[in-house]
């Protein structure tokens, strides 16, 4: 049976190679990937909504908010059991996992990722975990497209592009915003914006949104109707909103990584579950709007129904007639959403941050507009719904470092471009200010710190894709530090094709290097053969490359600083080989060819 399926696949590949150009085939596959991404998005959303419907039914309405406390703990426990005893491997963070696969694994993703998040993310969010479903849908679609491209024997550049197509298809399907989805794939995954890459992304985005229309019709995730047009007098307030967005973006990132660092201290996953799960339960007990994804809260804020958004079944309900209490509670939603999200991840939940970012942005924008309107300083009030919407764009631009995604996503949600100017003002200011303090987004900060991040800088991207093992050369003859000149000639010079020798001790630790140029003046002085030792004529290496910690950027910097043509590589202190500049440049050219469509 396996032989038969292989034969059929080979026949198809032979037919493809004779009948279609690589670009034509790529366009066909990108449409299929878009359809797959659309189906994945539908499955994840429907499964989550089904879990929520089963749990909430009459329970929460009849028994107050006690279940806001217990449901997240139950859901996180189920997820931990699945991961520990069924999967038996970590699911990993969605977008960072995909970015790592692109930068370090040549776009190859494990088959495990095709279903890991598909099951655990809906359970996490459905039971009240404060996470989004966008990243799990993206990583599932990306893994499916990666494995499909491998089956079809596609190259690394095509595989990377198809991962971008899956991301675009997922976002297009979820938000019915095909243009923003394409920009999301380009900004987040650092894809090259060329005609060759644009057409597959466009086809994937269209295919995905048509899939969504088939299942949902014209229903959208964010419900908004523009009722008040942009007024030029509001520009100063949008500037202030941009500054506030940058401050909130910095706060989000710092709190998110601080909690991640805190939970890493606990080796026991059950202890993490108890701390994170019960912390989340307590938080959602007192602030029920933090329960789950939060799109119902976002939509109520967009409709200016802040009383419904804040809920009537919490301890603050009787005080909601006071507008300043409402403002304080909205500020609380913006402040504590990232805490709830971090606790969910810390407890072992699976999900993404896109929905929490939108939630936080809507609460921040709504709160800001209410403050301005109730200070009594303006003759005409500013539009609360517009600022709610633009606030979301401000945080997407700041936290994710994706200003164009933020602008076009909100523009497409409003089905028009009336708010394009305020969106540009707020998103640009938020991104510019945030990037001055945080050079990388939440998605990329950890990868960048380890030198594993691809960027739009082609030179930097190629260096990131290079691995030290690809350029390590081991055909150098090591010399023992106690060797005499005669032994150097017989055991080293005569047998080696190289002009440089590493000098090591009995344990194999690198002690220095010996150049053939250093030997030439004395290599025929036979009276020195038994008297002169390596330790007397060797020299210190101009720089040493650490196999475990040095990335290609650091290696290139060491070559530039020293002007050397060969540098030794050590693992710990032990000699491992050499990296030569010529080998490095050859590998660079090969990678550049591989990643260019």
C-alpha positions in Angstrom: 0.0 0.0 0.0 2.8 2.4 0.9 4.6 1.6 -2.4 1.3 2.3 -4.3 0.8 5.7 -2.6 4.4 6.6 -3.2 4.1 5.7 -6.8 0.9 7.8 -7.1 2.6 10.8 -5.5 5.6 10.4 -7.8 3.4 10.2 -10.8 1.7 13.5 -9.7 5.1 15.2 -9.1 6.3 14.1 -12.6 3.1 15.4 -14.1 3.5 18.7 -12.2 7.1 19.1 -13.3 6.2 18.6 -17.0 2.9 20.5 -17.2 3.3 23.4 -14.7 5.9 26.0 -14.0 7.0 26.3 -10.3 5.2 29.6 -10.0 1.9 28.2 -11.4 2.1 25.3 -9.1 2.8 27.6 -6.1 -0.4 29.6 -6.9 -2.5 26.5 -7.0 -1.1 25.2 -3.7 -1.5 28.7 -2.0 -5.2 28.6 -2.8 -5.4 25.1 -1.2 -3.5 26.4 1.8 -5.9 29.3 2.1 -8.9 26.9 2.1 -7.2 24.7 4.7 -6.5 27.7 6.9 -10.1 28.8 6.6 -11.4 25.4 7.7 -8.9 25.3 10.6 -10.2 28.7 11.8 -13.8 27.6 11.5 -13.1 24.4 13.5 -11.2 26.2 16.3 -13.9 28.9 16.7 -16.8 26.4 16.5 -15.2 24.0 19.0 -14.6 26.9 21.4 -18.1 28.2 21.1 -19.6 24.7 21.6 -17.6 24.3 24.8 -18.7 27.7 26.0 -22.4 26.9 25.1 -22.3 23.6 27.0 -20.6 25.2 30.1 -22.5 28.4 30.3 -26.1 27.3 29.4 -28.1 28.2 32.4 -25.3 27.6 34.9 -23.7 31.0 35.0 -26.9 33.0 34.8 -28.5 30.9 37.6 -25.6 30.5 39.9 -23.9 33.9 39.7 -20.2 34.0 39.0 -18.9 31.2 41.1 -18.3 29.3 37.9 -16.0 32.1 36.7 -13.7 30.8 39.4 -13.9 27.1 38.8 -14.2 26.7 35.0 -10.7 28.1 34.1 -9.1 25.8 36.7 -10.9 22.8 35.2 -10.0 23.7 31.7 -6.4 24.2 32.5 -6.3 20.9 34.3 -7.7 19.1 31.3 -5.1 20.8 29.0 -2.3 19.8 31.3 -3.5 16.1 31.4 -3.7 16.1 27.6 -0.2 17.5 27.2 1.4 15.4 29.9 -0.2 12.0 29.3 -1.5 12.1 25.7 0.8 14.4 23.8 3.8 13.8 26.0 5.5 16.9 24.6 5.1 20.7 24.9 2.7 22.4 22.6 4.8 25.6 22.5 3.8 29.2 21.8 2.0 29.7 18.5 3.6 32.6 16.5 7.1 32.3 18.1 7.1 28.5 17.4 6.4 29.3 13.7 8.9 32.0 13.5 11.6 29.7 15.0 10.7 27.0 12.4 11.2 29.6 9.6 14.5 31.0 11.0 16.2 27.9 12.3 14.5 24.8 10.8 14.1 25.9 7.2 10.4 26.2 7.5 10.0 22.6 8.6 7.3 22.1 11.3 6.4 18.9 13.0 3.2 17.0 12.3 2.5 17.2 16.0 1.7 21.0 15.5 -1.1 20.2 13.0 -3.3 19.0 15.8 -1.7 20.1 19.2 -3.2 23.6 19.4 -6.4 22.5 17.5 -7.5 20.6 20.6 -5.9 22.4 23.6 -6.6 26.0 22.6 -10.4 25.6 22.4 -10.4 23.9 25.8 -8.3 26.7 27.3 -10.4 29.5 25.9 -13.7 27.6 26.1 -13.3 27.1 29.8 -12.5 30.7 30.4 -8.7 31.0 29.8 -7.9 34.6 29.0 -6.3 33.9 25.6 -7.1 34.3 21.9 -7.5 31.6 19.2 -5.7 33.4 16.4 -2.2 32.2 17.1 -3.3 28.5 17.5 -5.2 28.7 14.2 -2.1 30.2 12.6 0.3 27.6 13.9 -2.1 24.8 12.9 -2.5 26.1 9.4 1.3 26.8 9.1 2.2 23.3 10.2 -0.3 21.8 7.7 1.2 23.9 4.9 4.7 23.1 5.9 4.1 19.4 5.8 2.2 19.7 2.5 5.1 21.5 0.9 7.5 18.8 2.1 5.3 16.1 0.7 5.3 17.9 -2.6 9.1 18.4 -2.6 9.0 22.2 -2.6 12.0 24.3 -1.7 12.7 26.3 1.4 11.6 29.6 -0.1 8.2 28.2 -1.3 7.7 26.5 2.1 8.3 29.7 3.9 5.9 31.6 1.6 3.2 28.9 2.2 3.5 29.3 5.9 2.8 33.0 5.3 -0.1 32.0 3.1 -1.5 30.0 6.0 -1.2 32.9 8.4 -2.8 35.3 5.9 -5.6 32.7 5.3 -6.3 32.3 9.0 -6.5 36.0 9.8 -8.6 36.6 6.6 -11.0 33.9 7.7 -11.3 35.0 11.4 -11.7 38.8 10.8 -13.0 38.8 7.2 -10.2 41.3 6.5 -8.2 39.9 3.5 -5.9 42.9 2.9 -5.0 43.2 6.6 -4.4 39.4 6.6 -1.8 39.8 3.8 -0.1 42.6 5.6 -0.1 40.6 8.9 1.8 37.8 7.2 4.3 40.2 5.7 4.9 42.2 8.9 4.9 39.3 11.4 6.8 36.7 9.3 9.1 39.2 7.5 8.1 38.0 4.0 9.5 39.8 1.0 6.9 42.0 -0.6 7.3 41.1 -4.3 4.9 40.3 -7.1 6.0 36.7 -6.8 5.0 36.5 -3.1 2.0 38.8 -3.3 -0.1 36.7 -5.7 0.1 33.5 -3.6 -0.7 35.5 -0.4 -3.7 37.2 -2.2 -5.0 33.8 -3.4 -4.7 32.3 0.0 -6.5 35.2 1.6 -9.3 35.1 -0.9 -9.7 31.3 -0.6 -9.9 31.5 3.2 -12.5 34.3 3.3 -14.7 32.5 0.7 -14.5 29.4 3.0 -15.6 31.5 5.9 -18.5 33.0 3.9 -19.6 29.4 3.1 -19.9 28.5 6.8 -20.8 31.8 8.4 -22.2 34.1 5.7 -21.5 37.7 6.2 -21.3 37.5 10.0 -18.1 39.1 11.4 -16.2 38.8 14.6 -16.1 42.5 15.3 -19.4 44.3 14.9 -19.1 48.0 14.2 -21.0 50.6 12.3 -19.4 54.0 11.8 -21.9 56.6 13.2 -19.6 59.6 13.6 -17.1 60.8 11.0 -13.6 61.9 11.8 -13.3 65.6 12.9 -10.1 67.4 12.4 -10.5 69.0 15.9 -10.0 65.5 17.4 -6.4 65.2 16.1 -4.8 66.3 19.4 -6.7 63.6 21.2 -5.7 60.9 18.7 -2.1 62.0 19.3 -2.6 61.6 23.1 -4.2 58.2 22.4 -1.1 57.2 20.5 1.1 58.1 23.4 -1.2 56.3 25.8 -1.1 53.2 23.5 2.7 53.2 23.6 2.7 53.3 27.4 0.1 50.5 27.6 2.2 48.5 25.0 5.3 48.8 27.1 3.3 47.8 30.2 1.8 44.8 28.4 5.2 43.5 27.2 7.0 43.9 30.6 4.2 42.3 32.6 3.9 39.4 30.1 7.5 38.5 30.3 7.8 39.2 34.0 5.1 36.6 34.7 6.7 34.2 32.2 10.0 34.5 34.1 8.2 34.0 37.4 6.5 30.8 36.3 9.8 29.4 35.0 11.0 29.2 38.5 8.6 26.3 39.2 9.7 23.0 37.7 6.5 21.3 38.7 3.7 21.9 36.1 1.1 21.1 38.7 2.4 23.8 40.9 2.3 26.2 38.0 -1.3 25.1 37.4 -2.3 25.7 41.0 -0.7 29.2 41.1 -1.8 30.3 37.7 -5.2 28.6 37.6 -6.4 29.8 41.0 -4.9 33.2 40.4 -6.9 33.4 37.2 -10.0 32.1 38.9 -9.8 34.8 41.6 -9.3 37.5 39.0 -12.3 36.4 36.8 -14.4 36.0 40.0 -14.0 39.7 40.8 -13.8 40.9 37.2 -16.0 38.6 35.1 -15.3 40.4 31.7 -11.8 39.0 31.8 -13.3 35.5 31.3 -12.4 33.9 27.9 -11.5 35.6 24.7 -13.5 38.7 25.4 -15.0 39.5 22.0 -18.4 40.0 23.5 -17.0 42.7 25.7 -15.2 44.3 22.8 -18.4 44.4 20.7 -20.4 45.9 23.5 -17.8 48.6 24.0 -17.9 49.3 20.2 -21.6 49.8 20.6 -21.0 52.0 23.6 -22.9 49.5 25.8 -20.3 49.8 28.6 -22.8 48.7 31.3 -23.4 45.4 29.4 -19.7 45.0 28.8 -18.9 45.4 32.5 -21.7 43.0 33.4 -24.4 43.0 36.0 -23.3 40.0 38.0 -20.2 41.3 39.8 -19.5 43.0 43.1 -19.3 46.5 41.4 -22.7 46.3 39.7 -24.6 48.6 42.1 -22.0 51.4 41.5 -22.2 51.5 37.7 -24.5 54.5 37.7 -21.4 56.6 38.7 -19.5 57.3 35.4 -16.2 57.6 37.3 -16.7 54.1 38.7 -17.3 52.9 35.1 -14.1 54.7 34.0 -12.1 53.1 36.9 -13.5 49.6 36.0 -12.6 50.1 32.3 -9.1 51.1 33.3 -9.0 47.9 35.5 -9.9 45.8 32.4 -7.0 47.3 30.5 -4.6 46.8 33.4 -5.6 43.3 34.4 -6.2 41.7 31.0 -2.5 41.1 30.5 -2.3 39.7 34.1 -5.2 37.3 33.3 -3.5 36.3 30.0 -0.1 35.8 31.7 -1.7 33.6 34.4 -3.4 31.5 31.8 -0.1 30.8 30.0 1.8 30.4 33.2 -0.7 27.7 34.3 -0.1 25.8 31.1 -2.9 27.1 28.9 -2.6 27.2 25.1 -3.6 30.2 23.0 -2.4 33.5 21.6 -2.3 37.2 22.6 -4.1 38.8 19.6 -7.6 38.8 21.2 -6.2 40.0 24.6 -4.5 42.9 22.8 -7.7 43.9 21.1 -9.6 43.6 24.4 -7.0 45.8 26.2 -7.0 48.3 23.4 -10.8 48.6 23.3 -11.0 49.1 27.1 -8.2 51.7 27.0 -9.7 53.6 24.1 -13.2 53.6 25.6 -11.8 54.7 29.0 -9.8 57.5 27.4 -12.8 58.9 25.5 -15.1 58.8 28.6 -12.4 60.7 30.6 -12.1 63.4 27.9 -15.9 63.7 27.6 -16.5 63.9 31.4 -13.9 66.4 32.2 -16.2 69.1 31.0 -13.5 70.8 28.9 -15.1 70.3 25.4 -18.1 71.9 23.9 -18.6 68.9 21.6 -17.9 65.4 22.9 -15.5 63.1 21.0 -16.8 59.8 19.6 -16.4 57.1 22.2 -16.9 54.2 19.7 -14.3 55.7 17.3 -11.7 56.0 20.1 -12.5 52.4 21.2 -11.8 51.2 17.7 -8.7 53.3 17.2 -7.4 52.2 20.7 -7.4 48.6 19.4 -5.2 49.7 16.5 -2.8 51.5 18.8 -2.1 48.5 20.9 -1.7 46.1 17.9 0.8 48.6 16.5 2.7 48.9 19.7 2.7 45.4 21.2 3.1 43.5 18.0 5.1 46.1 16.1 2.6 45.8 13.3 1.3 49.3 12.5 0.1 48.5 9.0 -1.8 45.4 10.2 -3.4 47.6 12.8 -4.4 50.3 10.4 -5.8 48.0 7.7 -7.5 45.6 10.1 -9.6 48.3 11.7 -10.2 50.0 8.3 -11.6 46.7 6.9 -13.6 46.1 10.1 -15.4 49.4 9.6 -15.9 48.6 5.9 -14.5 52.0 4.9 -11.6 54.4 5.3 -13.3 57.3 7.2 -11.1 56.6 10.2 -7.9 56.1 8.1 -6.3 59.4 9.3 -6.8 58.8 13.1 -5.8 55.2 12.6 -2.5 56.3 11.0 -1.8 58.9 13.6 -2.4 56.7 16.6 -0.7 53.5 15.2 2.3 55.5 14.0 2.9 57.2 17.3 2.3 54.1 19.3 4.8 52.1 17.2 7.4 54.8 17.1 7.4 55.5 20.8 7.2 51.8 21.8 10.0 50.7 19.4 12.3 53.3 21.1 12.0 51.4 24.3 11.4 47.9 23.0 13.2 47.0 19.8 11.1 43.8 19.3 7.5 42.7 19.7 6.1 40.2 22.2 6.3 37.6 19.4 9.9 38.2 18.6 11.6 39.5 21.8 12.8 36.0 23.0 13.9 34.9 19.5 15.8 38.1 18.9 17.7 37.7 22.3 18.9 34.3 21.1 19.8 35.5 17.6 17.0 33.4 16.0 14.9 36.1 14.4 14.3 36.7 10.7 13.8 40.3 9.7 13.1 42.2 6.5 16.8 43.0 6.3 18.0 40.3 3.7 21.6 40.3 5.0 20.5 39.8 8.6 17.9 37.2 7.5 20.5 35.1 5.7 22.9 35.2 8.7 20.0 34.0 10.9 19.3 31.1 8.7 23.0 30.0 8.7 24.0 27.5 11.3 27.5 27.2 12.7 27.5 23.4 12.0 27.1 24.3 8.3 30.4 26.1 8.2 32.5 24.2 10.7 35.6 22.6 9.2 37.4 19.8 11.1 40.2 18.8 8.7 42.8 20.7 10.8 45.5 18.6 12.6 45.7 19.5 16.3 49.2 19.8 17.9 49.8 18.8 21.5 51.2 21.6 23.5 54.3 19.5 24.6 55.3 18.6 21.0 58.8 19.5 19.8 59.6 21.2 16.5 60.6 17.8 15.0 57.2 16.3 15.9 55.4 19.4 14.5 57.1 18.9 11.1 56.5 15.1 11.0 53.0 14.9 12.5 51.7 18.3 11.4 53.3 20.0 8.5 53.9 16.9 6.4 50.4 15.5 6.9 48.3 18.6 6.7 46.9 20.5 3.8 46.3 23.5 6.0 48.5 26.5 6.9 47.2 26.8 10.5 47.3 24.3 13.4 45.2 24.4 16.6 47.3 23.8 19.8 45.6 21.7 22.5 46.5 20.2 25.9 45.9 16.6 27.0 42.2 17.2 27.7 41.7 18.7 24.2 41.3 22.2 25.4 42.4 24.9 23.0 45.6 26.7 24.1 46.5 28.7 21.0 47.2 28.4 17.3 50.4 27.9 15.2 50.7 29.4 11.7 52.8 27.9 9.0 54.3 31.3 8.5 55.7 31.1 12.1 57.5 27.8 11.2 59.0 28.7 7.9 62.1 30.6 9.3 63.0 27.6 11.6 61.6 24.5 9.9 64.9 23.5 8.4 67.0 24.2 11.5 67.4 20.5 12.6 69.4 21.4 15.7 66.2 22.9 17.1 64.0 19.8 16.3 64.4 18.4 19.9 64.8 21.6 21.8 62.0 23.9 20.6 58.5 23.2 21.7 55.0 24.3 20.5 54.4 26.4 23.6 57.4 28.6 22.7 56.3 29.5 19.2 52.5 29.3 19.2 50.4 32.4 19.5 47.0 33.3 21.0 44.0 33.1 18.6 42.8 36.6 17.6 39.3 35.6 18.6 37.6 32.3 19.6 34.1 31.3 18.4 31.9 29.6 21.0 30.0 26.8 19.4 27.1 26.9 22.0 26.5 30.6 22.3 27.8 32.5 19.3 25.4 33.1 16.4 26.3 34.1 12.9 26.0 37.8 13.7 28.6 37.5 16.5 30.8 35.3 14.2 30.8 37.9 11.4 31.5 40.6 13.9 34.6 38.7 15.2 35.9 38.3 11.6 35.4 42.0 11.0 37.1 43.0 14.2 40.2 40.7 13.7 40.6 40.7 10.0 41.4 37.0 10.3 40.6 34.4 7.6 40.2 31.5 10.0 39.0 31.4 13.6 39.0 28.4 16.0 35.7 27.1 17.4 35.5 25.7 21.0 32.7 24.0 22.9 33.3 25.0 26.5 37.1 25.1 26.3 37.5 22.0 24.1 38.7 22.5 20.5 36.0 21.6 17.9 37.2 23.0 14.6 37.7 26.2 12.5 35.4 28.5 10.6 36.9 30.1 7.6 35.7 33.3 5.9 35.6 31.6 2.5 33.4 28.8 3.8 31.2 31.3 5.5 30.7 33.4 2.3 30.0 30.2 0.2 27.3 29.1 2.7 25.9 32.6 2.7 25.5 32.6 -1.1 23.9 29.1 -1.0 21.3 30.2 1.6 20.6 33.4 -0.3 19.8 31.4 -3.4 17.6 29.0 -1.3 15.5 31.7 0.3 15.0 33.8 -2.9 12.0 32.9 -5.0 
